[in-house]
Amino acid sequence: MDTHSTRPQDGAPAGRADAGSTGTPNTGAGQAAPGAERLARGPEAATAPARAAAGRPTRRTLIAAGGLGAAGALAFAGPAAAEPEWNVRSARPGSGNSHGHGLKKGQRADAPRSVRSNVVPAAYEQTSDDPADYGSYDLAGRRAKDIDYIVIHDTEADYEGTLKIFTDPKNQTSAHYVVAGSGLVTQMVDVADAAWHAGNWHFNGRSIGIEMVGQAESKKGFTQAQYTAVGRLVRYLCRKYDIPLDREHIVGHEEVPATTVAGVAKMHWDPGPLYSFERLVERAGGRIAGHGGRHAKTVVAAPDDRSNTIDFRNADGTAQLGRQGVFAVSVRTAPRDDAPLFADPGLHPDGKGPAVPVINDWGSNLTGGQTFAVAGRAHGWTQIHYAGTTAWIKDTDAAGRRALEPGRAPHGLATPRGKRAVKVYGAAYPGAAAFERAGVDAPKNEALPYTIEPGARYVVGGRLRGSYQVAEDYGKPGRWVRDSTAWVEVRIGHRVGFVHASDVRIVR
């Protein structure tokens, strides 16, 4: 599945690998090999404790070394006509129930009554004598004010296989919900707790993870019943936990940033360009398009898969997937059909993008609902501020239907305050002093290979203060480190990012 497995992940505190990640790992040049990181999804593990350095392997060091990598490489069985609707009694004995924490057997799912739902608790068990070694989520005591995002994944495994993975603590990966092809919603982690799914500790602490049974290289896995169920679940969660129903807060795993430069290419790309975020948002009761005509200041990707077709190469580069309707538009370096595809600097430091569209080369395409500031227009093409520079998108698809619509930027556009480029980060953490006061080692949060240049403008997703969810030892509730550090979320490219509020001004 595409959940960054286990706590070892980008931006984890020292001694705690950054939280698990589920979903489809990147493959190809500079990216993780398929299968090898299906569960060991953490791009970078933090420094292990002294006991590991002394030669005692722990869960964290095993994951950092890829020791759990192949564990989750289950074959995708497709959207079975009738997925086994696990009774809660079939969950792993003791999982989700240790020390009275987590979901309980027989508990009603935290889901709308308009969907079929059940509860199968994910594993919460110690995996060695060391209380720091356990799976597969953190007790966090989160409230609505702590949750900003919903992250959408696909499983790359069938329904039953996914539940088996999440109920085995040795796999050290989880998500709050799994949605089957039939539309059955299975809750596995209490929303108050932090599931290990995003591959970025900031997002693990501040998001709800939803796994859809499906495969990123096949549209067949994403059924209409599933879209409807996920849409209703998202609407319910947005209302209950006060999450904005927009594409800056309802994101795919592919849009979650890394917190280190080395981690950018290792993050996941699911659910990918064969999944329709426009359909999801509409079924949740929202919309992605804004108002305005040809002179709108922002544009939003709104491709129609009935006519918007691309022949993607598969993730490992061995075959073409065939021309088919997709929910993505290509990003190019000039306003021409034969212009090179955009090379994201995190994926392609040499500046050379793919020669043909590749399904997991997320930097060279936009998915539905992603909104960008307009930098220029020419001959049926729109130039956008993108990934620290500018890029071009064609206004229409091959059939002449519009692939772009006027966008919305209710929180405004961020532009540098002065004449210096602004650094972009993958997390909105507190300052060093806050960690020192809390007695917690500060996690990595490197400047990413993108900047906002003077005069450039990027869509703002919101403003937030520095926060960090501390994962304690097994059985102990987590705590938060917070301070007044002011951050602004921006749509920097295919992924979101964060800039210091003091570095930018917001324009309308």
C-alpha positions as CSV (number, residue, x, y, z in Angstrom):
1,M,0.0,0.0,0.0
2,D,1.1,3.5,-0.3
3,T,1.4,4.3,3.3
4,H,4.9,5.2,4.3
5,S,5.3,2.4,6.6
6,T,6.3,2.7,10.1
7,R,7.5,5.6,12.1
8,P,10.8,5.7,10.2
9,Q,10.2,8.5,7.8
10,D,11.1,12.0,6.7
11,G,11.3,14.5,9.6
12,A,11.1,12.0,12.4
13,P,12.7,13.0,15.7
14,A,16.1,11.7,16.6
15,G,15.6,8.1,17.7
16,R,12.2,7.9,16.0
17,A,12.1,7.2,12.3
18,D,9.7,9.5,10.6
19,A,6.2,8.0,10.6
20,G,5.0,5.3,8.4
21,S,3.9,5.7,4.9
22,T,1.4,3.8,2.8
23,G,1.0,3.7,-0.9
24,T,2.9,3.4,-4.2
25,P,6.6,4.1,-3.8
26,N,8.3,6.1,-6.6
27,T,10.4,4.1,-9.1
28,G,12.7,5.1,-11.9
29,A,15.7,7.3,-12.0
30,G,16.6,8.5,-8.6
31,Q,13.6,6.8,-7.1
32,A,12.9,3.7,-4.9
33,A,12.7,0.3,-6.6
34,P,9.2,-1.2,-6.8
35,G,8.2,-3.5,-4.0
36,A,11.5,-2.9,-2.1
37,E,9.9,0.0,-0.2
38,R,6.3,-1.2,-0.3
39,L,6.2,-1.1,3.5
40,A,9.6,0.4,4.4
41,R,8.3,3.7,3.0
42,G,10.2,6.1,5.2
43,P,12.6,8.1,3.0
44,E,15.1,8.7,5.8
45,A,15.2,7.3,9.3
46,A,16.5,9.5,12.0
47,T,19.5,8.5,14.1
48,A,18.8,5.4,16.1
49,P,19.3,5.3,19.8
50,A,22.7,4.4,21.4
51,R,21.6,0.8,22.0
52,A,21.2,0.3,18.2
53,A,24.6,1.9,17.6
54,A,26.0,-0.6,20.1
55,G,24.9,-3.4,17.8
56,R,21.4,-4.2,19.0
57,P,19.1,-4.0,16.0
58,T,15.7,-2.4,16.6
59,R,12.6,-1.9,14.6
60,R,13.9,1.5,13.6
61,T,17.3,0.4,12.4
62,L,15.7,-2.5,10.5
63,I,13.4,-0.2,8.7
64,A,16.1,2.3,8.0
65,A,18.1,-0.5,6.4
66,G,15.1,-1.6,4.3
67,G,14.8,-4.8,6.4
68,L,11.0,-4.8,6.2
69,G,10.8,-3.6,2.6
70,A,9.4,-6.6,0.8
71,A,6.9,-7.4,3.6
72,G,4.1,-5.4,2.0
73,A,4.6,-6.4,-1.6
74,L,1.3,-8.2,-1.9
75,A,-0.2,-8.9,-5.3
76,F,-3.1,-6.7,-6.2
77,A,-6.2,-8.8,-6.6
78,G,-8.4,-6.1,-8.1
79,P,-11.7,-4.9,-6.8
80,A,-13.2,-8.2,-5.7
81,A,-16.9,-8.5,-6.3
82,A,-17.4,-9.1,-2.6
83,E,-14.5,-8.2,-0.3
84,P,-14.5,-10.2,2.9
85,E,-16.3,-7.8,5.3
86,W,-14.1,-8.6,8.3
87,N,-16.0,-8.9,11.5
88,V,-14.2,-7.1,14.3
89,R,-13.6,-10.4,16.0
90,S,-11.4,-11.5,13.1
91,A,-8.8,-8.8,13.9
92,R,-5.5,-9.8,15.3
93,P,-6.0,-10.8,19.0
94,G,-5.2,-7.9,21.2
95,S,-4.7,-5.3,18.4
96,G,-6.2,-1.9,19.0
97,N,-7.1,-2.9,22.5
98,S,-3.8,-3.0,24.6
99,H,-3.8,-0.8,27.7
100,G,-7.3,0.3,26.9
101,H,-6.1,2.5,24.0
102,G,-7.3,2.7,20.4
103,L,-10.4,1.3,18.8
104,K,-12.4,-1.4,20.5
105,K,-14.0,-4.5,19.2
106,G,-17.7,-3.9,18.6
107,Q,-17.2,-0.1,18.5
108,R,-19.1,1.8,15.8
109,A,-17.0,3.4,13.1
110,D,-16.5,7.1,13.2
111,A,-18.2,7.4,9.8
112,P,-21.4,8.7,8.3
113,R,-24.5,6.6,8.5
114,S,-24.9,6.9,4.7
115,V,-22.0,4.4,4.1
116,R,-21.6,0.8,5.1
117,S,-18.9,0.6,7.8
118,N,-17.2,-1.6,10.3
119,V,-14.2,-1.5,12.7
120,V,-11.1,-3.7,12.4
121,P,-8.5,-2.3,14.8
122,A,-5.0,-1.8,13.5
123,A,-2.2,-3.4,15.5
124,Y,-1.1,-1.5,18.6
125,E,1.5,-3.9,20.2
126,Q,5.0,-3.9,21.5
127,T,7.3,-5.8,19.2
128,S,10.3,-6.3,21.4
129,D,11.4,-5.8,25.0
130,D,12.2,-2.2,24.1
131,P,9.1,0.0,24.8
132,A,10.2,2.2,21.9
133,D,9.6,-0.7,19.5
134,Y,5.9,-1.1,18.6
135,G,3.4,-1.0,15.9
136,S,1.5,0.5,14.2
137,Y,0.4,4.0,15.2
138,D,0.9,6.6,18.0
139,L,-1.4,7.5,20.8
140,A,-1.9,11.2,20.1
141,G,-5.0,12.5,21.8
142,R,-5.7,14.7,18.8
143,R,-8.6,17.2,18.7
144,A,-10.2,18.9,15.8
145,K,-7.8,21.8,16.1
146,D,-4.8,19.4,15.5
147,I,-6.1,18.0,12.2
148,D,-5.6,20.0,9.0
149,Y,-5.6,17.4,6.2
150,I,-7.0,14.3,4.7
151,V,-4.5,12.2,2.8
152,I,-5.8,9.9,0.1
153,H,-3.8,6.7,-0.7
154,D,-4.2,3.6,-2.8
155,T,-3.4,0.2,-1.3
156,E,-1.6,-1.7,-4.0
157,A,-3.1,-4.8,-2.3
158,D,-6.5,-6.3,-2.1
159,Y,-8.9,-5.6,0.8
160,E,-8.1,-8.6,2.9
161,G,-4.4,-8.3,2.3
162,T,-4.5,-4.7,3.4
163,L,-6.2,-5.6,6.6
164,K,-3.7,-8.3,7.3
165,I,-0.9,-5.8,6.9
166,F,-2.4,-3.2,9.2
167,T,-3.2,-5.8,11.9
168,D,0.3,-7.1,12.1
169,P,2.5,-4.8,14.2
170,K,5.7,-6.1,12.6
171,N,4.6,-4.2,9.4
172,Q,4.5,-1.0,11.3
173,T,2.2,0.8,9.0
174,S,-1.5,1.9,9.2
175,A,-4.2,4.2,8.1
176,H,-7.3,5.5,9.8
177,Y,-9.7,4.1,7.1
178,V,-9.6,1.5,4.3
179,V,-12.3,1.8,1.6
180,A,-13.1,-1.3,-0.4
181,G,-14.2,-1.4,-4.1
182,S,-17.7,-2.2,-2.9
183,G,-17.8,1.0,-0.9
184,L,-17.4,-0.7,2.5
185,V,-15.6,1.7,4.9
186,T,-13.4,0.0,7.5
187,Q,-12.0,2.1,10.3
188,M,-8.7,0.9,11.7
189,V,-7.2,3.7,13.8
190,D,-9.1,6.2,16.0
191,V,-8.9,9.7,14.5
192,A,-7.6,10.9,17.8
193,D,-4.5,8.8,17.2
194,A,-1.8,9.3,14.6
195,A,-1.6,6.6,12.0
196,W,1.7,5.8,10.2
197,H,0.8,6.6,6.7
198,A,2.1,9.8,5.2
199,G,5.9,9.5,5.1
200,N,6.2,13.0,6.7
201,W,5.9,13.4,10.5
202,H,4.2,16.7,10.2
203,F,1.4,15.2,8.0
204,N,1.1,12.1,10.2
205,G,0.4,14.3,13.2
206,R,-2.0,16.6,11.4
207,S,-3.9,14.4,9.0
208,I,-6.4,11.6,8.6
209,G,-5.2,8.8,6.2
210,I,-7.7,7.1,3.9
211,E,-6.6,4.0,1.9
212,M,-8.6,3.1,-1.2
213,V,-8.3,-0.5,-2.3
214,G,-6.9,0.0,-5.8
215,Q,-3.8,0.1,-7.9
216,A,-2.2,3.4,-9.2
217,E,-1.5,1.9,-12.7
218,S,-5.1,0.7,-13.2
219,K,-8.3,2.8,-13.3
220,K,-10.4,-0.3,-12.8
221,G,-9.5,-0.5,-9.2
222,F,-11.3,2.8,-8.4
223,T,-15.0,2.0,-8.5
224,Q,-18.0,4.4,-8.5
225,A,-19.1,2.9,-5.2
226,Q,-15.7,3.6,-3.8
227,Y,-15.7,7.2,-5.0
228,T,-19.2,7.7,-3.5
229,A,-18.2,6.2,-0.1
230,V,-14.9,8.2,0.1
231,G,-16.8,11.4,-0.9
232,R,-19.3,10.9,1.9
233,L,-16.6,10.0,4.4
234,V,-14.5,13.1,3.4
235,R,-17.6,15.3,3.8
236,Y,-18.3,13.9,7.2
237,L,-14.7,14.2,8.4
238,C,-14.4,17.8,7.1
239,R,-17.5,18.8,8.9
240,K,-16.7,17.0,12.2
241,Y,-13.1,18.0,12.4
242,D,-13.3,21.4,10.7
243,I,-11.1,20.6,7.7
244,P,-11.4,22.8,4.7
245,L,-13.0,21.0,1.8
246,D,-10.5,22.1,-0.9
247,R,-7.6,20.6,-2.7
248,E,-5.0,22.2,-0.5
249,H,-6.3,20.1,2.4
250,I,-7.7,17.1,0.7
251,V,-4.5,15.8,-0.9
252,G,-3.1,12.7,-2.4
253,H,-0.1,11.0,-0.9
254,E,1.8,12.2,-4.0
255,E,1.3,15.8,-2.8
256,V,2.9,15.3,0.6
257,P,6.4,16.8,0.6
258,A,9.6,15.4,2.0
259,T,11.4,17.2,4.9
260,T,14.8,16.5,3.5
261,V,16.3,17.0,0.0
262,A,17.3,13.4,-0.2
263,G,13.7,12.4,0.6
264,V,12.0,14.2,-2.3
265,A,12.5,11.5,-4.9
266,K,11.7,8.7,-2.4
267,M,8.2,9.9,-1.4
268,H,5.2,8.2,-3.0
269,W,3.1,9.1,-6.0
270,D,-0.3,7.5,-5.3
271,P,-3.1,7.6,-6.1
272,G,-1.7,9.0,-9.3
273,P,-3.0,10.4,-12.5
274,L,-5.7,7.7,-13.0
275,Y,-7.6,8.9,-9.9
276,S,-10.1,11.7,-10.1
277,F,-9.8,14.2,-7.2
278,E,-12.4,16.3,-9.0
279,R,-14.9,13.5,-8.7
280,L,-14.0,12.9,-5.1
281,V,-14.4,16.6,-4.1
282,E,-17.7,16.8,-6.0
283,R,-19.1,13.8,-4.2
284,A,-18.0,15.3,-0.9
285,G,-20.1,18.4,-1.8
286,G,-17.3,20.7,-2.9
287,R,-16.0,22.0,-6.2
288,I,-12.6,22.8,-7.6
289,A,-13.2,25.4,-10.2
290,G,-13.5,29.1,-9.5
291,H,-15.0,32.1,-11.3
292,G,-13.6,34.4,-13.9
293,G,-12.7,34.3,-17.5
294,R,-9.6,34.3,-19.6
295,H,-8.0,36.9,-17.4
296,A,-8.3,35.0,-14.1
297,K,-5.2,35.3,-11.9
298,T,-5.2,31.6,-11.2
299,V,-6.0,28.4,-13.1
300,V,-7.0,25.0,-11.8
301,A,-6.3,21.7,-13.6
302,A,-9.7,20.2,-14.5
303,P,-9.1,17.5,-17.2
304,D,-12.0,15.4,-18.5
305,D,-11.0,11.7,-18.9
306,R,-13.5,11.2,-21.7
307,S,-11.2,13.2,-24.0
308,N,-8.1,13.9,-22.1
309,T,-5.8,11.0,-23.0
310,I,-2.2,10.2,-22.3
311,D,-0.2,7.1,-23.0
312,F,1.9,6.8,-19.8
313,R,4.9,4.6,-19.4
314,N,4.6,2.4,-16.4
315,A,6.5,3.2,-13.2
316,D,9.4,0.8,-13.7
317,G,9.8,1.9,-17.3
318,T,9.3,-1.5,-18.9
319,A,6.0,-0.9,-20.9
320,Q,3.5,1.6,-22.1
321,L,0.1,1.5,-20.3
322,G,-1.7,2.4,-23.5
323,R,-3.5,5.7,-24.4
324,Q,-6.4,6.1,-22.0
325,G,-8.5,8.9,-20.4
326,V,-6.6,10.3,-17.4
327,F,-7.1,13.0,-14.7
328,A,-3.8,14.8,-15.3
329,V,-2.4,17.4,-17.7
330,S,1.2,17.5,-18.8
331,V,3.6,20.3,-17.7
332,R,6.1,21.5,-20.3
333,T,9.0,23.9,-20.5
334,A,7.6,25.9,-23.4
335,P,4.1,26.5,-25.0
336,R,4.5,23.7,-27.6
337,D,3.3,20.1,-27.8
338,D,6.8,18.9,-28.6
339,A,8.5,20.9,-25.8
340,P,10.4,18.9,-23.1
341,L,8.4,17.8,-20.1
342,F,9.1,19.7,-16.9
343,A,11.9,18.3,-14.8
344,D,11.1,18.7,-11.1
345,P,14.4,19.7,-9.4
346,G,13.8,17.2,-6.6
347,L,13.3,14.3,-9.0
348,H,15.8,15.4,-11.7
349,P,18.6,17.5,-10.2
350,D,20.3,17.4,-13.6
351,G,17.4,19.3,-15.1
352,K,16.6,16.5,-17.6
353,G,13.0,15.4,-17.4
354,P,11.5,12.2,-18.9
355,A,11.4,11.9,-22.7
356,V,7.8,10.6,-22.6
357,P,5.1,10.8,-20.0
358,V,5.9,8.4,-17.1
359,I,3.1,7.7,-14.7
360,N,5.1,8.2,-11.5
361,D,7.0,11.3,-12.7
362,W,4.7,13.5,-10.6
363,G,6.6,16.7,-11.4
364,S,5.7,16.7,-15.1
365,N,1.9,16.6,-14.6
366,L,-0.8,18.2,-12.6
367,T,-3.8,16.4,-11.2
368,G,-7.4,17.7,-10.9
369,G,-7.9,20.5,-8.5
370,Q,-4.3,21.7,-8.3
371,T,-4.3,25.5,-8.6
372,F,-1.5,27.9,-9.7
373,A,-1.0,31.6,-10.3
374,V,-0.9,32.6,-13.9
375,A,2.5,34.0,-15.1
376,G,1.5,34.5,-18.7
377,R,-0.5,33.3,-21.7
378,A,0.4,32.4,-25.3
379,H,-1.3,30.7,-28.2
380,G,-3.7,28.5,-26.2
381,W,-1.2,27.8,-23.4
382,T,-1.0,29.2,-19.9
383,Q,2.3,29.9,-18.1
384,I,2.2,29.2,-14.3
385,H,4.5,29.8,-11.4
386,Y,5.7,26.3,-10.6
387,A,8.4,24.6,-8.5
388,G,10.6,27.7,-8.2
389,T,10.4,28.7,-11.8
390,T,7.7,28.8,-14.5
391,A,6.2,26.1,-16.7
392,W,3.5,25.8,-19.4
393,I,0.2,23.9,-19.5
394,K,-2.0,23.6,-22.6
395,D,-5.5,25.0,-22.1
396,T,-7.3,22.2,-24.0
397,D,-6.9,18.5,-24.5
398,A,-6.6,16.7,-27.8
399,A,-10.3,16.9,-28.4
400,G,-10.4,20.6,-27.9
401,R,-12.1,20.4,-24.5
402,R,-10.8,22.7,-21.8
403,A,-8.3,21.1,-19.4
404,L,-7.9,24.3,-17.3
405,E,-10.5,26.4,-15.6
406,P,-10.4,29.7,-13.6
407,G,-9.0,28.9,-10.2
408,R,-9.8,30.0,-6.7
409,A,-7.4,31.3,-4.1
410,P,-9.5,32.3,-1.1
411,H,-6.4,32.7,1.1
412,G,-4.6,34.8,-1.5
413,L,-1.2,34.4,-3.2
414,A,2.2,34.4,-1.5
415,T,5.0,36.5,-2.9
416,P,8.4,37.4,-1.4
417,R,8.5,40.5,0.8
418,G,11.8,41.7,-0.6
419,K,14.3,41.0,-3.3
420,R,15.6,37.7,-2.0
421,A,14.3,34.3,-2.9
422,V,12.2,32.5,-0.2
423,K,13.1,29.0,1.0
424,V,10.4,26.3,1.0
425,Y,10.2,23.5,3.6
426,G,8.3,20.3,4.0
427,A,6.9,20.8,7.5
428,A,5.7,23.6,9.7
429,Y,7.6,22.8,12.9
430,P,8.2,25.0,15.9
431,G,11.5,26.7,16.4
432,A,14.6,25.1,18.0
433,A,14.0,26.8,21.3
434,A,10.6,25.1,21.7
435,F,12.1,21.7,21.2
436,E,14.8,22.5,23.7
437,R,12.3,23.6,26.3
438,A,10.3,20.4,25.8
439,G,13.5,18.2,26.0
440,V,12.9,16.8,22.6
441,D,15.5,16.5,19.8
442,A,14.5,18.8,16.9
443,P,13.7,16.8,13.7
444,K,15.1,17.5,10.3
445,N,13.3,20.1,8.2
446,E,15.7,21.1,5.4
447,A,15.1,23.7,2.8
448,L,13.8,21.8,-0.3
449,P,15.2,22.3,-3.8
450,Y,12.5,25.0,-4.6
451,T,12.4,28.7,-3.9
452,I,9.9,31.5,-4.4
453,E,11.7,34.0,-6.5
454,P,11.0,37.8,-6.3
455,G,7.8,38.6,-8.3
456,A,6.6,35.0,-8.3
457,R,3.2,34.1,-6.8
458,Y,2.0,30.8,-5.3
459,V,-1.5,29.8,-4.1
460,V,-1.8,29.9,-0.3
461,G,-3.5,26.9,1.4
462,G,-3.6,28.5,4.8
463,R,-1.6,29.9,7.8
464,L,-0.5,27.9,10.7
465,R,1.7,27.9,13.8
466,G,4.6,25.6,14.5
467,S,3.5,22.3,16.0
468,Y,5.0,18.8,16.4
469,Q,3.4,15.6,17.7
470,V,5.9,13.8,20.0
471,A,5.6,10.0,19.8
472,E,6.2,8.5,23.3
473,D,7.0,4.9,24.2
474,Y,4.5,2.2,23.9
475,G,1.3,2.7,26.0
476,K,2.1,6.3,26.7
477,P,-0.1,9.1,25.2
478,G,1.8,11.5,23.0
479,R,2.2,15.2,23.5
480,W,2.7,18.3,21.4
481,V,5.5,20.8,21.0
482,R,4.1,24.1,19.9
483,D,5.2,27.7,19.6
484,S,4.3,30.9,17.8
485,T,6.4,30.3,14.7
486,A,4.2,31.5,11.8
487,W,4.1,29.4,8.6
488,V,2.2,29.7,5.3
489,E,1.2,26.7,3.3
490,V,1.8,27.1,-0.4
491,R,1.1,25.0,-3.5
492,I,4.8,25.1,-4.6
493,G,4.4,22.5,-7.4
494,H,2.8,19.1,-7.6
495,R,3.3,19.0,-3.9
496,V,2.6,21.5,-1.2
497,G,5.2,23.2,0.9
498,F,5.6,25.7,3.7
499,V,7.3,29.1,4.0
500,H,8.0,31.3,6.9
501,A,5.2,33.9,7.1
502,S,7.8,36.6,7.8
503,D,9.4,36.0,4.3
504,V,6.2,36.5,2.3
505,R,3.3,38.9,1.9
506,I,-0.1,37.8,0.9
507,V,-1.7,39.5,-2.2
508,R,-5.1,39.1,-3.7
